[in-house]
Amino acid sequence: MRGLLRFFSLITILSFCSLGLIGCTIIFQKGRRSDIERISKLKGELSELERAKAELEDRLRKEIGDKEVSVEMAERGLVITFVAEVLFDSGKAKLRSEAHEKLDKVADVLQTTVRDLNVGIEGHTDNIPIKYSSWKSNWELSGTRAMSVLHYLNDDKGLDPNRLSATGYGEYHPVASNDTIEGRQKNRRVEIVILPKVSKKEASQEENLK
């Protein structure tokens, strides 16, 4: 009788273990399916940015050749960088009339290829202190320039304001040395950043989960 009880106890334990293993297997499979779907979505967003990059490089071919604009994929998204003098007169935040045509080329892509992605506009300056204008500092100048681009894209080109944001970084995010004329010119810039819903770094991490 004692042996029979031990037999039934063993059967019961094995049954629970089997159920536990089955449950674990089901959860794991659901997790993998979710990971695959997420990775597919991330790849889709990144491919949108790649298409947008190719289109922008084609539309802005002349400006890129003249070193007025650059287009590159970065960790935070697709970055379109305008040399500040292309968009604004020195010390000013009102868009030059010549800038409209160049911004229109960007707006067309923002309205089509990447119409579901958000856009950040970032203003930057060199480190030369402002002396002969009404700006309190380079922060105000860079921020107002970013807002001028934002308002043009929203007011004139009809981009959804919910997609847009503007930031002024002043002199604090340089990309070159401020010790040379060439370096200071590179630092005076406006960047239009097309933001993926997830960064390339996160997408790479998701890929490693496969």
C-alpha positions as a Markdown table, in Angstrom:
| # | Residue | x | y | z |
|---|---|---|---|---|
| 1 | Met | 0.0 | 0.0 | 0.0 |
| 2 | Arg | 2.8 | 2.4 | 0.9 |
| 3 | Gly | 4.5 | 1.6 | -2.4 |
| 4 | Leu | 1.3 | 2.4 | -4.3 |
| 5 | Leu | 1.0 | 5.7 | -2.5 |
| 6 | Arg | 4.6 | 6.6 | -3.5 |
| 7 | Phe | 3.7 | 5.7 | -7.1 |
| 8 | Phe | 0.7 | 8.0 | -7.2 |
| 9 | Ser | 2.7 | 10.7 | -5.5 |
| 10 | Leu | 5.4 | 10.4 | -8.2 |
| 11 | Ile | 2.8 | 10.5 | -10.9 |
| 12 | Thr | 1.3 | 13.7 | -9.4 |
| 13 | Ile | 4.7 | 15.4 | -9.2 |
| 14 | Leu | 5.6 | 14.6 | -12.8 |
| 15 | Ser | 2.2 | 15.8 | -13.9 |
| 16 | Phe | 2.7 | 19.2 | -12.3 |
| 17 | Cys | 6.3 | 19.4 | -13.7 |
| 18 | Ser | 4.9 | 18.7 | -17.2 |
| 19 | Leu | 2.3 | 21.3 | -16.8 |
| 20 | Gly | 4.9 | 23.8 | -15.6 |
| 21 | Leu | 7.2 | 23.0 | -18.6 |
| 22 | Ile | 4.3 | 23.4 | -21.0 |
| 23 | Gly | 3.3 | 26.7 | -19.5 |
| 24 | Cys | 6.9 | 27.9 | -19.8 |
| 25 | Thr | 7.1 | 26.8 | -23.4 |
| 26 | Ile | 3.9 | 28.7 | -24.3 |
| 27 | Ile | 5.1 | 31.9 | -22.6 |
| 28 | Phe | 8.4 | 31.7 | -24.3 |
| 29 | Gln | 6.9 | 31.2 | -27.7 |
| 30 | Lys | 4.6 | 34.2 | -27.2 |
| 31 | Gly | 7.5 | 36.3 | -26.1 |
| 32 | Arg | 9.5 | 35.4 | -29.2 |
| 33 | Arg | 6.5 | 36.2 | -31.5 |
| 34 | Ser | 6.3 | 39.6 | -29.8 |
| 35 | Asp | 10.0 | 40.2 | -30.2 |
| 36 | Ile | 9.9 | 39.4 | -33.9 |
| 37 | Glu | 6.9 | 41.7 | -34.5 |
| 38 | Arg | 8.7 | 44.5 | -32.6 |
| 39 | Ile | 11.9 | 44.0 | -34.5 |
| 40 | Ser | 10.0 | 44.0 | -37.8 |
| 41 | Lys | 8.4 | 47.3 | -36.8 |
| 42 | Leu | 11.7 | 48.9 | -35.9 |
| 43 | Lys | 13.3 | 47.8 | -39.2 |
| 44 | Gly | 10.3 | 49.4 | -41.0 |
| 45 | Glu | 10.9 | 52.7 | -39.2 |
| 46 | Leu | 14.6 | 52.6 | -40.0 |
| 47 | Ser | 14.0 | 51.8 | -43.6 |
| 48 | Glu | 11.7 | 54.8 | -43.8 |
| 49 | Leu | 14.6 | 57.0 | -42.6 |
| 50 | Glu | 16.9 | 55.4 | -45.2 |
| 51 | Arg | 14.4 | 56.2 | -48.0 |
| 52 | Ala | 14.0 | 59.7 | -46.7 |
| 53 | Lys | 17.8 | 60.1 | -46.6 |
| 54 | Ala | 18.1 | 59.0 | -50.3 |
| 55 | Glu | 15.3 | 61.4 | -51.3 |
| 56 | Leu | 16.8 | 64.4 | -49.4 |
| 57 | Glu | 20.2 | 63.7 | -50.9 |
| 58 | Asp | 18.7 | 63.8 | -54.3 |
| 59 | Arg | 16.6 | 66.9 | -53.7 |
| 60 | Leu | 19.4 | 68.8 | -52.0 |
| 61 | Arg | 22.2 | 67.7 | -54.3 |
| 62 | Lys | 23.2 | 71.2 | -55.2 |
| 63 | Glu | 23.2 | 72.4 | -51.6 |
| 64 | Ile | 25.1 | 69.4 | -50.4 |
| 65 | Gly | 27.7 | 70.0 | -53.2 |
| 66 | Asp | 28.0 | 73.6 | -52.1 |
| 67 | Lys | 28.5 | 72.5 | -48.5 |
| 68 | Glu | 25.4 | 74.4 | -47.4 |
| 69 | Val | 23.6 | 71.3 | -46.2 |
| 70 | Ser | 24.5 | 67.8 | -45.0 |
| 71 | Val | 22.3 | 64.8 | -44.5 |
| 72 | Glu | 23.4 | 61.9 | -42.3 |
| 73 | Met | 22.1 | 59.1 | -40.2 |
| 74 | Ala | 22.9 | 59.6 | -36.5 |
| 75 | Glu | 22.1 | 57.7 | -33.2 |
| 76 | Arg | 19.1 | 60.0 | -32.6 |
| 77 | Gly | 17.7 | 59.9 | -36.1 |
| 78 | Leu | 18.1 | 61.4 | -39.6 |
| 79 | Val | 19.8 | 64.8 | -39.3 |
| 80 | Ile | 19.6 | 67.5 | -41.9 |
| 81 | Thr | 22.1 | 70.2 | -41.0 |
| 82 | Phe | 21.9 | 73.7 | -42.5 |
| 83 | Val | 24.8 | 76.1 | -42.2 |
| 84 | Ala | 23.2 | 79.1 | -40.4 |
| 85 | Glu | 24.2 | 81.6 | -43.0 |
| 86 | Val | 22.2 | 79.7 | -45.6 |
| 87 | Leu | 19.0 | 80.4 | -43.6 |
| 88 | Phe | 19.7 | 83.6 | -41.7 |
| 89 | Asp | 21.7 | 86.9 | -41.9 |
| 90 | Ser | 24.4 | 87.3 | -39.3 |
| 91 | Gly | 22.9 | 87.9 | -35.8 |
| 92 | Lys | 19.3 | 87.6 | -37.1 |
| 93 | Ala | 16.5 | 85.1 | -36.6 |
| 94 | Lys | 14.3 | 86.0 | -39.5 |
| 95 | Leu | 14.5 | 83.5 | -42.4 |
| 96 | Arg | 16.1 | 84.8 | -45.5 |
| 97 | Ser | 13.8 | 84.6 | -48.6 |
| 98 | Glu | 16.3 | 82.4 | -50.3 |
| 99 | Ala | 16.0 | 79.8 | -47.5 |
| 100 | His | 12.4 | 79.0 | -48.3 |
| 101 | Glu | 13.1 | 77.0 | -51.4 |
| 102 | Lys | 15.7 | 74.9 | -49.5 |
| 103 | Leu | 13.3 | 74.3 | -46.6 |
| 104 | Asp | 10.5 | 73.4 | -49.0 |
| 105 | Lys | 12.6 | 70.4 | -50.3 |
| 106 | Val | 12.8 | 69.1 | -46.7 |
| 107 | Ala | 9.2 | 69.8 | -46.0 |
| 108 | Asp | 8.1 | 67.8 | -49.0 |
| 109 | Val | 9.8 | 64.7 | -47.6 |
| 110 | Leu | 8.5 | 65.3 | -44.1 |
| 111 | Gln | 5.0 | 65.4 | -45.5 |
| 112 | Thr | 5.3 | 62.2 | -47.5 |
| 113 | Thr | 8.0 | 59.6 | -46.8 |
| 114 | Val | 8.2 | 60.2 | -43.0 |
| 115 | Arg | 4.8 | 61.7 | -42.4 |
| 116 | Asp | 4.3 | 59.6 | -39.2 |
| 117 | Leu | 7.5 | 60.6 | -37.5 |
| 118 | Asn | 8.2 | 63.5 | -35.2 |
| 119 | Val | 10.7 | 66.3 | -36.1 |
| 120 | Gly | 13.0 | 68.2 | -33.8 |
| 121 | Ile | 14.5 | 71.5 | -34.8 |
| 122 | Glu | 17.8 | 72.4 | -33.1 |
| 123 | Gly | 19.5 | 75.8 | -33.2 |
| 124 | His | 23.3 | 76.1 | -32.5 |
| 125 | Thr | 25.8 | 79.0 | -32.5 |
| 126 | Asp | 29.5 | 79.5 | -32.1 |
| 127 | Asn | 31.0 | 80.7 | -28.8 |
| 128 | Ile | 31.5 | 84.4 | -29.8 |
| 129 | Pro | 29.6 | 86.5 | -27.3 |
| 130 | Ile | 26.8 | 88.7 | -28.6 |
| 131 | Lys | 27.7 | 92.4 | -28.4 |
| 132 | Tyr | 25.8 | 94.4 | -30.9 |
| 133 | Ser | 22.3 | 93.0 | -31.0 |
| 134 | Ser | 19.2 | 92.7 | -28.9 |
| 135 | Trp | 19.9 | 89.1 | -28.0 |
| 136 | Lys | 20.7 | 88.5 | -24.4 |
| 137 | Ser | 22.9 | 85.5 | -25.3 |
| 138 | Asn | 23.6 | 82.9 | -27.9 |
| 139 | Trp | 20.9 | 80.7 | -26.3 |
| 140 | Glu | 18.2 | 83.2 | -27.2 |
| 141 | Leu | 19.5 | 83.5 | -30.8 |
| 142 | Ser | 19.7 | 79.8 | -31.3 |
| 143 | Gly | 16.3 | 79.1 | -29.8 |
| 144 | Thr | 14.6 | 81.8 | -31.8 |
| 145 | Arg | 16.2 | 80.6 | -35.0 |
| 146 | Ala | 14.9 | 77.1 | -34.3 |
| 147 | Met | 11.4 | 78.5 | -33.7 |
| 148 | Ser | 11.6 | 80.4 | -37.0 |
| 149 | Val | 12.2 | 77.2 | -38.9 |
| 150 | Leu | 9.4 | 75.5 | -36.8 |
| 151 | His | 6.9 | 78.2 | -37.6 |
| 152 | Tyr | 7.8 | 78.1 | -41.3 |
| 153 | Leu | 7.2 | 74.3 | -41.5 |
| 154 | Asn | 3.9 | 74.6 | -39.5 |
| 155 | Asp | 2.5 | 77.9 | -40.7 |
| 156 | Asp | 3.6 | 77.9 | -44.3 |
| 157 | Lys | 4.1 | 74.2 | -45.2 |
| 158 | Gly | 1.2 | 72.8 | -43.1 |
| 159 | Leu | 3.1 | 70.3 | -40.9 |
| 160 | Asp | 1.2 | 69.0 | -38.0 |
| 161 | Pro | 2.3 | 71.0 | -34.9 |
| 162 | Asn | 2.0 | 67.9 | -32.8 |
| 163 | Arg | 5.0 | 66.5 | -34.7 |
| 164 | Leu | 7.3 | 69.5 | -34.2 |
| 165 | Ser | 9.6 | 70.7 | -31.4 |
| 166 | Ala | 12.3 | 73.3 | -31.2 |
| 167 | Thr | 15.4 | 73.6 | -29.0 |
| 168 | Gly | 18.1 | 76.2 | -28.7 |
| 169 | Tyr | 21.5 | 74.9 | -27.6 |
| 170 | Gly | 23.5 | 78.0 | -28.0 |
| 171 | Glu | 27.2 | 77.4 | -28.1 |
| 172 | Tyr | 27.1 | 74.3 | -25.9 |
| 173 | His | 26.9 | 71.5 | -28.5 |
| 174 | Pro | 29.8 | 72.3 | -30.9 |
| 175 | Val | 30.8 | 69.9 | -33.7 |
| 176 | Ala | 34.1 | 71.6 | -34.4 |
| 177 | Ser | 36.7 | 73.8 | -32.6 |
| 178 | Asn | 35.7 | 77.4 | -32.1 |
| 179 | Asp | 39.4 | 78.4 | -32.4 |
| 180 | Thr | 39.2 | 78.7 | -36.2 |
| 181 | Ile | 36.9 | 80.5 | -38.7 |
| 182 | Glu | 36.0 | 77.2 | -40.4 |
| 183 | Gly | 35.2 | 75.6 | -37.1 |
| 184 | Arg | 33.0 | 78.4 | -35.9 |
| 185 | Gln | 31.1 | 78.3 | -39.2 |
| 186 | Lys | 30.3 | 74.6 | -38.7 |
| 187 | Asn | 29.1 | 75.3 | -35.2 |
| 188 | Arg | 26.6 | 78.0 | -36.4 |
| 189 | Arg | 23.9 | 75.7 | -37.7 |
| 190 | Val | 20.3 | 74.5 | -37.6 |
| 191 | Glu | 19.6 | 70.8 | -37.5 |
| 192 | Ile | 16.3 | 69.3 | -38.5 |
| 193 | Val | 16.2 | 65.9 | -36.9 |
| 194 | Ile | 13.7 | 63.2 | -38.1 |
| 195 | Leu | 13.1 | 61.2 | -35.0 |
| 196 | Pro | 12.3 | 57.4 | -35.2 |
| 197 | Lys | 9.9 | 56.1 | -32.6 |
| 198 | Val | 12.9 | 54.1 | -31.3 |
| 199 | Ser | 16.6 | 54.8 | -31.7 |
| 200 | Lys | 19.0 | 52.8 | -33.8 |
| 201 | Lys | 20.7 | 51.7 | -30.6 |
| 202 | Glu | 17.5 | 50.3 | -29.2 |
| 203 | Ala | 16.8 | 48.6 | -32.6 |
| 204 | Ser | 20.2 | 46.9 | -32.4 |
| 205 | Gln | 19.5 | 45.7 | -28.9 |
| 206 | Glu | 16.2 | 44.3 | -30.0 |
| 207 | Glu | 17.9 | 42.5 | -32.9 |
| 208 | Asn | 20.2 | 40.8 | -30.4 |
| 209 | Leu | 17.2 | 39.3 | -28.7 |
| 210 | Lys | 16.4 | 37.2 | -31.7 |
